[in-house]
Amino acid sequence: MSALRALIGRVVPAPPTAARSVHPTDPAQPWWRRSDGAAGLAWAALITLGYACWLFSATFLRGHGAFWLQESADLTQYIAGYNAFVREPWHWPILRITSLNAPEGTLATFLDAVPLYAVLLKLVQHGPDTPMRNPYGIWIALCFTLQGVGAWWICREARVRSWVTLSVLAILLASFPALTIRINHLSLMAQWLLLFGIAIYLRSGRLGRLSAGAWLAMIPMAFYINIYLCAMLSAIFLADVLRHLNRANAARMAVVVVAVYGLLALSLGMTMLPLAKGGNTEWGFGYYSMNIMAPFTGGSVLAIPTSLPHDGQGEGYNYLGLGVLVAAGLAWRMRRQRDPGLARRHRALLVLLAMLAVYAVSNTAYFGKVHVYDFSVLNLLGPLKDMFRSSGRFFWPVGYAIVVFGVLTMHRYLDRRHAIAALLLLGVIQMVDLREHHKRVRASVSNVPGPAIDAARWDAFLGAGVKDLLYYPPFRCATKSTPGHSLLPTMLYAVRHHYTLSTGYISRAHKPCDNYAQEIAARLTPHTAIVFETAAFEPGEIERILAAVPPTRCTTIDFAYLCRPQPQSSEMKR
């Protein structure tokens, strides 16, 4: 560390204008030598895509391997939801799916199928003959590639023309621990949206005016990828608006805000509305939170021992990495000496980032296992805190801002030779410190359970005539079992076989948790089968339900008690 501090010792004066680069490149240089041009864009994208191939493998990014065959993971919801969506004809609204949560149906949004991505792929191919496929390996590759694009765009807007700075920033953003740990939550891998938001913020500062057109495109795009990322991006947008707000342009700023969210609201009429009746909120705020120590724990070199008060704080995993922490500390020292007006110029952004950090910690704060405080004011957020219950995620914009701040400050305030040496050294420190993290990520995609359903036995019992599956208990009605271990595999099995399913692992889905016998009697046809999750019922309860419906023949396979209607002429007994 002392060697690194020595490298930082020679600090040069700040540039006379914010738009000037400390290490300029002659604009007359050929395109292939300019880091802020097409060659730099391609290089940054290749770095981040190469990192993804190194971390996961090219085979993984093509959608092959045991990870993609899981039947009881969050991933199952994505794959089942996507294939159900593209196998149906186009509906109105556009994101509607009728085969899951039948007969009410649902939306691709509530299946976490990355709606914008799914719609684009459905434009290429859709219909009942569409084969089952997994498009999410390519999605992950695309997300990592766009992390590199974000690094390039940030450098371009900051007038940074340095191949080393671009390369180090790209690798730091690609290896961002809160990104790579989210491999099981595919829509949350689109954290490049936050980098694009930072780039737009820098662009607005460079131009001296709000980049309204860029925000008009980005906010609706983020909404149709992941609502959490849309909310985080909206915070950066609000900071950009407030930074430029004054009495003279107040009306224009208001028009821009109304236009951005008005466009989003108008699009809902084509994509999602009207929404089916169901719950808007879910439990979890204050549980799925960030520990105050999270940004500092999780590395191999900076191995600070800590333990969490409960498993929910794993959702708030936000380790920054030793390289980023050192860069941020040194950058803060340099800025304090050379650019004391930075905080004033970016006051709105700093305030909003601080608010996001407080929200990430949630209303119940812990430092390790030590309870620090209860912040009941956050309970006043009402439905908002219930909608964004996994508050620990909201530190991501703060983390990315710290990475960008550290790298750009070191580039700007060190002479060329020392900047190159310091940034390269910090990049190496970061990668060494993340060794154990990388092992954990690789383990999460390789140590996966086997199939939950013996498909051959299910096929043999159900036969060729089944078109509909009634599943009990419906989603959210089970109190004695874990629906992910049974409902998710059944949902994937139903989609593979072109069956409709009466429920599903679906947000906002709401079904009655009683009167199962009456519902079965009303919906049972020769083409209907019933799936009872055996662990969710008391002994004898399933038999009592079936006693009130037409005769069926049943068998136990895996986690389920499967039943089919018995022809009235048959002498077979249930």
C-alpha positions in Angstrom: 0.0 0.0 0.0 2.9 2.4 0.7 4.2 1.8 -2.8 0.8 2.8 -4.2 0.7 5.9 -2.0 4.1 6.8 -3.3 2.7 6.6 -6.9 -0.1 8.9 -5.9 2.4 11.4 -4.4 2.8 13.5 -7.5 -0.5 15.2 -8.0 -0.8 17.7 -10.8 -3.1 20.8 -10.7 -6.7 20.5 -11.8 -7.4 21.2 -15.4 -8.7 24.7 -16.1 -12.0 23.4 -17.5 -14.1 20.3 -16.8 -14.2 19.4 -20.4 -10.4 19.1 -20.8 -8.6 15.7 -20.6 -5.5 15.5 -18.5 -4.0 13.0 -21.0 -5.4 14.3 -24.4 -5.2 12.3 -27.6 -4.7 14.2 -30.8 -8.1 14.3 -32.5 -6.3 13.9 -35.8 -5.2 10.4 -34.9 -6.7 7.6 -37.0 -9.9 6.0 -35.6 -8.2 2.8 -34.6 -5.9 4.7 -32.1 -8.7 6.7 -30.4 -10.1 5.2 -27.2 -13.1 7.5 -27.3 -14.1 6.3 -30.8 -15.3 3.1 -32.4 -12.1 1.2 -31.6 -12.4 2.0 -27.9 -16.1 1.0 -27.9 -15.2 -2.4 -29.4 -12.2 -2.9 -27.1 -14.3 -2.1 -23.9 -17.0 -4.5 -25.1 -14.5 -7.2 -25.8 -12.9 -6.8 -22.4 -16.2 -7.2 -20.5 -17.4 -10.1 -22.7 -14.0 -11.8 -22.3 -14.3 -11.4 -18.6 -17.7 -13.1 -18.7 -16.3 -16.0 -20.8 -13.4 -16.4 -18.3 -15.7 -16.3 -15.3 -18.5 -18.6 -16.6 -17.2 -20.1 -20.0 -18.4 -19.6 -23.5 -20.5 -22.8 -23.3 -22.4 -21.3 -20.4 -23.0 -18.1 -22.3 -24.5 -20.1 -25.2 -27.1 -21.4 -22.7 -25.8 -24.9 -22.3 -24.8 -26.8 -19.1 -26.4 -28.1 -15.9 -27.1 -24.6 -14.6 -29.7 -24.0 -17.3 -31.5 -27.3 -16.6 -32.6 -26.4 -13.0 -36.2 -27.0 -12.2 -36.5 -25.5 -8.7 -34.6 -22.2 -9.0 -35.5 -18.6 -9.8 -34.0 -19.4 -13.2 -36.9 -21.8 -13.8 -39.4 -18.9 -13.6 -37.5 -17.0 -16.3 -37.3 -19.9 -18.8 -40.9 -21.1 -18.2 -42.3 -17.6 -18.4 -40.3 -16.8 -21.6 -41.3 -20.0 -23.4 -45.0 -19.6 -22.4 -45.0 -16.1 -23.7 -43.4 -16.8 -27.1 -45.5 -20.0 -27.7 -48.7 -18.1 -27.5 -50.1 -15.8 -30.2 -49.9 -12.1 -29.7 -52.5 -10.8 -27.2 -53.7 -7.4 -26.1 -52.1 -6.1 -24.0 -48.9 -7.2 -25.6 -47.3 -8.9 -22.5 -50.3 -11.0 -21.7 -50.0 -14.8 -21.2 -53.1 -17.0 -21.0 -51.6 -20.4 -20.4 -50.3 -19.7 -16.9 -52.5 -18.7 -13.9 -55.5 -19.9 -16.1 -58.1 -18.8 -16.8 -57.3 -15.3 -15.6 -53.8 -15.3 -17.2 -50.9 -13.1 -16.3 -48.2 -10.9 -17.8 -44.6 -11.6 -18.8 -43.6 -8.9 -16.4 -44.8 -10.9 -13.4 -42.8 -13.9 -14.5 -39.5 -11.9 -14.6 -39.0 -12.9 -18.2 -37.2 -9.6 -19.1 -40.2 -8.3 -21.0 -38.4 -6.1 -23.5 -36.0 -8.9 -24.4 -38.8 -11.4 -24.7 -40.9 -9.2 -26.9 -37.9 -8.6 -29.3 -37.4 -12.4 -29.5 -41.1 -13.0 -30.0 -41.0 -10.7 -33.0 -38.5 -13.1 -34.6 -40.4 -16.3 -33.8 -43.6 -17.2 -32.0 -46.4 -19.7 -32.0 -47.2 -23.2 -30.7 -44.5 -24.8 -32.9 -41.7 -22.7 -31.3 -39.3 -25.1 -29.7 -38.4 -24.8 -26.1 -35.3 -22.7 -25.8 -33.1 -20.8 -23.3 -32.2 -17.3 -24.5 -30.7 -16.2 -21.3 -27.1 -17.3 -21.8 -27.0 -14.8 -24.7 -28.8 -12.3 -22.4 -26.0 -12.6 -19.8 -23.4 -12.2 -22.5 -25.2 -9.1 -23.8 -25.4 -7.6 -20.3 -21.6 -8.0 -19.7 -20.9 -6.6 -23.2 -23.1 -3.6 -22.4 -21.1 -3.1 -19.1 -18.2 -2.4 -21.4 -20.2 -0.1 -23.6 -21.2 1.8 -20.4 -17.5 2.1 -19.4 -16.7 3.5 -22.9 -19.6 5.9 -22.8 -18.7 7.2 -19.3 -15.1 7.8 -20.5 -16.3 9.5 -23.6 -18.6 11.9 -21.8 -15.9 12.6 -19.2 -13.5 13.5 -22.1 -11.1 10.7 -21.0 -8.9 9.6 -23.9 -6.8 6.9 -22.3 -6.7 3.2 -23.3 -5.5 2.2 -19.8 -8.2 4.2 -18.0 -10.9 2.7 -20.3 -9.6 -0.8 -19.8 -9.3 -0.6 -16.0 -12.8 1.0 -15.7 -14.2 -1.7 -18.0 -12.8 -4.6 -16.0 -13.8 -3.0 -12.7 -17.4 -2.6 -13.9 -17.5 -6.1 -15.4 -16.2 -7.7 -12.1 -18.5 -5.5 -9.9 -19.3 -8.1 -7.2 -23.0 -7.1 -6.8 -23.3 -7.9 -10.6 -21.7 -11.2 -10.8 -23.4 -12.5 -7.6 -26.8 -11.9 -9.3 -26.4 -14.7 -11.8 -29.5 -16.4 -10.5 -31.6 -13.2 -11.0 -31.3 -12.7 -14.7 -33.2 -9.4 -15.2 -31.0 -7.9 -12.4 -28.0 -8.5 -14.5 -28.9 -5.5 -16.6 -27.0 -3.2 -14.4 -25.5 -1.5 -17.5 -28.7 0.6 -17.3 -27.1 2.3 -14.2 -23.9 2.9 -16.1 -25.8 4.4 -19.0 -27.6 6.6 -16.5 -24.2 7.8 -15.1 -23.0 8.5 -18.7 -26.1 10.6 -19.4 -25.6 12.5 -16.2 -22.0 13.3 -17.3 -23.2 14.2 -20.8 -25.7 16.7 -19.3 -22.9 18.2 -17.3 -20.7 18.4 -20.4 -23.4 20.0 -22.5 -24.6 22.3 -19.7 -28.2 21.2 -20.2 -30.4 18.2 -19.4 -30.1 15.4 -22.0 -33.8 15.0 -22.2 -33.9 12.7 -25.2 -31.6 10.2 -23.7 -33.6 10.1 -20.5 -36.8 9.8 -22.5 -35.5 6.5 -24.0 -33.8 5.1 -21.0 -36.5 5.2 -18.3 -39.2 3.3 -20.2 -36.5 0.8 -21.4 -35.4 0.2 -17.9 -39.1 -0.3 -16.8 -39.5 -3.1 -19.3 -36.3 -4.9 -18.1 -36.6 -4.7 -14.3 -38.6 -2.3 -12.2 -35.8 -2.1 -9.5 -33.3 -0.9 -12.0 -35.9 1.5 -13.3 -36.3 3.0 -9.8 -32.5 3.3 -9.4 -32.2 4.9 -12.8 -35.0 7.3 -11.9 -32.9 8.5 -8.9 -30.0 9.5 -11.2 -32.5 11.1 -13.6 -34.0 13.1 -10.7 -30.5 14.2 -9.6 -29.8 15.4 -13.2 -33.1 17.4 -13.3 -32.4 19.0 -9.9 -28.9 19.9 -10.9 -30.1 21.9 -13.8 -33.3 23.3 -12.2 -33.6 27.0 -11.8 -36.4 29.6 -12.0 -35.8 30.2 -15.7 -36.1 26.6 -16.8 -38.5 25.2 -14.2 -41.3 24.9 -16.7 -39.1 23.0 -19.2 -37.8 20.7 -16.5 -41.4 19.9 -15.5 -42.3 19.2 -19.1 -39.3 16.8 -19.4 -40.3 14.9 -16.3 -43.9 14.6 -17.4 -42.9 13.5 -20.8 -40.6 10.8 -19.5 -43.1 9.2 -17.2 -46.1 10.2 -19.4 -44.6 8.1 -22.2 -44.1 5.2 -19.8 -47.7 5.5 -18.6 -49.0 5.6 -22.2 -47.1 2.5 -23.1 -48.8 0.6 -20.2 -52.0 0.7 -22.1 -50.5 -1.4 -24.9 -48.3 -3.6 -22.8 -49.9 -4.3 -19.4 -53.2 -2.7 -18.7 -55.7 -3.6 -17.3 -53.9 -5.4 -14.5 -55.6 -8.5 -13.0 -56.8 -8.3 -9.5 -54.2 -9.3 -7.0 -51.9 -8.1 -4.3 -49.5 -5.2 -5.0 -47.3 -5.8 -2.0 -45.1 -8.5 -0.6 -43.4 -9.0 2.8 -39.7 -8.5 3.1 -38.8 -4.9 3.6 -36.4 -4.7 6.6 -35.4 -8.3 6.0 -33.9 -8.3 2.5 -31.6 -5.4 3.5 -28.0 -4.4 3.4 -25.7 -4.8 6.4 -23.7 -1.6 7.1 -20.5 -3.6 6.8 -21.5 -5.1 3.4 -19.3 -2.7 1.2 -16.2 -3.7 3.1 -16.6 -7.5 3.6 -16.3 -10.3 1.1 -12.7 -10.1 -0.2 -9.7 -12.4 -0.2 -7.1 -9.8 0.7 -9.4 -7.5 2.8 -10.8 -10.5 4.7 -12.8 -8.8 7.5 -14.6 -11.6 9.4 -18.3 -10.9 9.8 -21.6 -12.7 10.2 -25.1 -11.5 9.3 -28.0 -11.4 11.7 -30.2 -13.4 9.2 -30.1 -14.9 5.7 -32.2 -12.1 4.3 -29.2 -9.7 4.3 -27.6 -11.9 1.7 -29.8 -9.9 -0.7 -27.7 -6.8 0.3 -24.4 -8.3 -0.7 -22.5 -5.1 -1.9 -18.8 -5.7 -1.5 -16.9 -3.1 -3.5 -13.4 -4.8 -3.6 -10.1 -3.7 -2.2 -9.0 -2.0 -5.4 -12.1 0.1 -5.6 -12.0 1.0 -1.9 -8.4 2.1 -2.1 -9.1 4.1 -5.3 -12.1 5.8 -3.7 -10.1 6.8 -0.6 -7.2 8.2 -2.6 -9.6 10.0 -5.0 -11.5 11.6 -2.1 -8.2 12.9 -0.7 -7.2 14.3 -4.1 -10.5 15.9 -4.8 -10.6 17.5 -1.3 -7.3 19.2 -2.0 -7.7 20.1 -5.7 -11.5 20.3 -6.3 -13.3 21.3 -3.1 -16.3 22.5 -5.1 -17.1 19.0 -6.3 -19.7 18.3 -3.6 -21.5 21.6 -4.3 -21.7 21.0 -8.0 -23.1 17.5 -7.5 -25.1 18.1 -4.4 -28.4 16.7 -5.7 -26.7 13.5 -6.9 -24.8 13.0 -3.6 -28.0 13.6 -1.6 -30.0 11.0 -3.6 -27.2 8.5 -3.5 -27.1 8.9 0.3 -30.9 8.4 0.4 -30.5 5.2 -1.6 -27.8 4.0 0.8 -30.1 4.6 3.8 -32.9 2.8 2.0 -30.6 -0.1 1.3 -29.9 -0.5 5.0 -33.7 -0.3 5.5 -35.6 0.6 8.7 -33.6 -1.9 10.8 -29.9 -1.4 10.6 -27.2 -3.9 11.5 -23.4 -3.5 11.8 -22.5 -7.2 11.5 -24.8 -8.8 14.0 -25.0 -5.7 16.1 -28.4 -3.9 15.9 -27.6 -0.2 15.4 -30.9 1.6 15.0 -34.5 1.4 13.8 -35.5 4.1 11.3 -39.2 4.1 11.5 -39.5 7.1 9.1 -39.0 4.6 6.2 -42.3 2.9 7.2 -44.1 6.1 5.9 -43.2 5.0 2.4 -46.1 2.6 2.6 -46.7 0.6 -0.7 -43.4 1.9 -2.1 -41.3 0.0 0.5 -43.5 -3.1 -0.1 -43.0 -3.0 -3.8 -39.3 -2.6 -3.5 -39.0 -4.9 -0.5 -35.4 -6.1 -1.4 -34.0 -2.8 -0.3 -30.4 -4.1 -0.2 -30.2 -3.8 -4.0 -30.5 0.0 -3.8 -26.8 0.4 -3.0 -25.8 -0.5 -6.5 -25.9 3.0 -7.9 -23.8 4.2 -5.0 -21.3 1.4 -5.7 -21.0 2.2 -9.3 -20.7 5.9 -8.6 -17.8 5.1 -6.3 -16.0 3.0 -9.0 -16.4 5.8 -11.6 -15.4 8.5 -9.1 -12.2 6.7 -8.1 -11.1 5.8 -11.7 -11.9 9.2 -13.2 -10.3 11.2 -10.4 -7.0 9.2 -10.6 -6.9 9.7 -14.3 -7.5 13.4 -14.0 -5.2 14.3 -11.1 -2.2 12.2 -11.8 0.4 12.7 -14.5 0.2 10.2 -17.3 2.9 7.8 -16.1 1.7 7.7 -12.6 -1.9 7.4 -13.6 -1.2 4.3 -15.8 0.9 2.7 -13.0 -1.7 3.4 -10.3 -4.7 2.3 -12.3 -3.1 -0.9 -13.4 -2.0 -1.7 -9.9 -5.5 -1.1 -8.5 -6.9 -3.3 -11.2 -4.6 -6.1 -10.2 -5.4 -5.6 -6.5 -9.1 -5.8 -7.3 -8.9 -9.0 -9.2 -6.6 -10.7 -6.6 -9.0 -9.6 -3.8 -12.0 -11.1 -5.7 -10.5 -14.6 -6.0 -12.7 -16.2 -3.4 -15.7 -14.3 -4.7 -15.1 -15.7 -8.2 -14.9 -19.2 -6.7 -18.3 -18.7 -5.1 -19.8 -17.4 -8.3 -18.5 -20.4 -10.3 -19.7 -22.8 -7.6 -23.2 -21.2 -7.8 -23.5 -22.1 -11.4 -21.9 -25.6 -11.2 -23.3 -27.1 -8.0 -26.9 -27.4 -9.0 -29.5 -30.0 -8.0 -30.8 -32.7 -10.3 -34.3 -32.8 -11.9 -37.2 -32.5 -9.6 -39.7 -34.2 -11.9 -39.4 -37.7 -13.4 -40.8 -36.6 -16.7 -41.1 -40.1 -18.1 -43.3 -41.3 -15.2 -45.4 -38.1 -15.4 -45.8 -38.6 -19.2 -46.8 -42.2 -18.8 -49.5 -41.5 -16.2 -50.9 -38.4 -17.8 -51.0 -39.8 -21.3 -51.5 -37.9 -24.6 -55.0 -36.4 -24.0 -54.1 -33.9 -21.2 -54.4 -30.2 -22.0 -54.9 -28.6 -18.6 -53.3 -28.9 -15.2 -55.0 -27.9 -12.0 -52.4 -27.4 -9.3 -53.2 -27.3 -5.5 -52.5 -25.5 -3.4 -52.3 -22.3 -5.6 -49.3 -20.1 -5.3 -49.1 -18.3 -1.9 -51.6 -20.7 -0.3 -49.0 -23.3 0.8 -48.0 -22.9 4.5 -46.3 -26.2 5.1 -44.1 -26.4 2.0 -41.8 -24.5 -0.3 -43.6 -23.8 -3.6 -40.3 -23.3 -5.4 -39.5 -27.0 -4.9 -42.7 -28.2 -6.5 -44.7 -25.4 -8.2 -41.7 -24.2 -10.3 -40.9 -27.7 -11.7 -44.6 -28.2 -12.5 -44.8 -24.8 -14.2 -41.8 -25.7 -16.4 -43.3 -29.2 -17.1 -46.6 -27.6 -18.1 -45.0 -25.2 -20.5 -42.9 -27.9 -22.1 -46.0 -30.0 -22.8 -48.2 -27.0 -23.9 -50.5 -27.5 -20.9 -52.4 -24.6 -19.3 -51.7 -24.3 -15.6 -54.2 -23.0 -13.0 -51.6 -21.2 -11.0 -47.9 -20.4 -11.3 -44.9 -18.9 -9.5 -46.1 -15.4 -10.5 -46.0 -12.0 -8.9 -49.4 -10.5 -8.2 -51.1 -13.9 -8.7 -54.0 -14.3 -6.3 -56.2 -17.4 -6.0 -58.6 -18.5 -3.3 -57.1 -20.8 -0.8 -60.2 -22.8 -0.1 -63.1 -24.6 -1.8 -60.7 -26.7 -3.9 -63.3 -29.4 -4.4 -65.9 -27.1 -5.9 -63.3 -25.6 -8.2 -62.1 -29.0 -9.3 -65.7 -30.2 -9.9 -66.4 -27.1 -12.0 -63.3 -27.4 -14.1 -62.6 -31.1 -14.4 -62.9 -32.4 -18.0 -61.5 -35.5 -19.8 -58.5 -33.4 -20.8 -57.7 -32.1 -17.3 -55.3 -33.5 -14.7 -54.8 -32.5 -11.1 -51.5 -32.0 -9.3 -51.6 -32.0 -5.5 -48.4 -31.0 -3.7 -48.4 -33.7 -1.1 -46.3 -31.9 1.5 -48.8 -29.0 1.6 -51.7 -31.2 2.8 -52.6 -33.0 6.0 -53.0 -36.8 5.9 -56.3 -37.7 4.4 -57.1 -34.1 3.3 -56.5 -34.8 -0.4 -58.9 -37.9 -0.2 -61.6 -35.7 1.4 -61.3 -33.2 -1.5 -61.5 -35.9 -4.1 -64.5 -37.5 -2.5 -66.6 -34.5 -3.5 -65.5 -34.5 -7.2 -66.2 -36.9 -10.1 -64.2 -40.2 -10.0 -60.5 -40.0 -10.6 -57.6 -42.4 -10.7 -54.4 -41.2 -8.9 -50.8 -42.0 -8.2 -47.9 -40.6 -6.2 -44.9 -39.5 -8.3 -42.1 -37.3 -6.9 -43.6 -34.5 -4.7 -47.0 -34.8 -6.3 -50.3 -36.8 -6.0 -51.4 -36.9 -9.7 -55.0 -37.5 -10.6 -56.9 -37.9 -13.9 -60.6 -38.2 -14.5 -61.9 -41.8 -14.6 -64.3 -42.6 -17.4 -67.8 -43.2 -15.9 -68.0 -46.5 -17.7 -64.8 -47.8 -16.2 -65.0 -50.2 -13.3 -61.7 -49.1 -12.0 -61.8 -47.8 -8.4 -60.0 -44.7 -7.3 
